[in-house]
Amino acid sequence: MTDIELARIAAGTVTLHDARQKRRWSVELEEFEIGVFAVTQEQLAEIIGEPARHPRRPATDVSWQRAIRFCNAASEWEGLDPAYSFDGEVVTWHVDADGFRLPTEAEWEHACRAGSTGPHYGPLAEIAWTSIDGVTSPQNVGGKLPNLNGLFDTLGNAWEWCWDHLDPARYDDYRVFRGGGFADDAWSVRASTRRGSAPRTTHQDVGFRVARGGFDTKDAAQGWSLAADRERAQVNGPLPMGWTPQR
């Protein structure tokens, strides 16, 4: 398999914002690794066995479930412990495993921001493929400037799946994706924007980036916990107004 290049991200704290619920929360993160680039069509093809029409473009039209299975297959290829197991539609993250996995959304935002505090880590035209570029599809990875962590395209080009649920009380099994896509404007292409979709749904502008790092816990790590998911799933009420935060 074509090597997945990873960057090591130092431990730190990140503050997340859910504008729809008017909620902010801070997460203390341990060190982890994350892909320098989104997974490409070429890498997906090597694992799944499908032809790659544009090898260096991010693999899009990929569901969350398929991204999870790619992570396990890539782990097995590299002789690593798979991060996930399956019971029908239910996916369990084995937090202590050293294999490839999807980042938590706290990891994703911490890695994307690279110490920045505004909506973007640089001038948007220089760092992200967006609607202002007039492109009609994702572009080859690495075509814009990286952030200070050396990561390319965390903003723009293609949204990226994360491990976390979007809001289990209101959107059932929806999973988060982050970062914005090639057709989005500056309002959506921001480090804090949260969107999501059903785990078997595909979108032409949604792909994924892998992470690695195991932790000495069982059902909680890097801003996610199974207990919190279950607690949030019990909260009912009308859908809040709004979708994305100001920054």
Buried (B, 14 or more C-beta within 10 A) or exposed (E): EEEBEBBEBEEBEBBBBBBBBEEEEEBEBBEBBBBBBBBBBBBBBBBBEEEBEBBBBBBBEBBBBBBBBBBBBBBBEBEBEBBBEEEEEEBEBBBEBBBBBBBBBBBBBBBBBBEEEEBBBBEBBEBBBBBBBEBEBBBBBBEBEBBEBEBBBBBBBBBBBBBBBBBBBBBEBBBBBBBBBBBBEBEBBBBBBBBBBBBEEBBBBBBBBBBBBBEEEEBBBBBBBEEBBEEBBEEEEEEBEEEBBEE
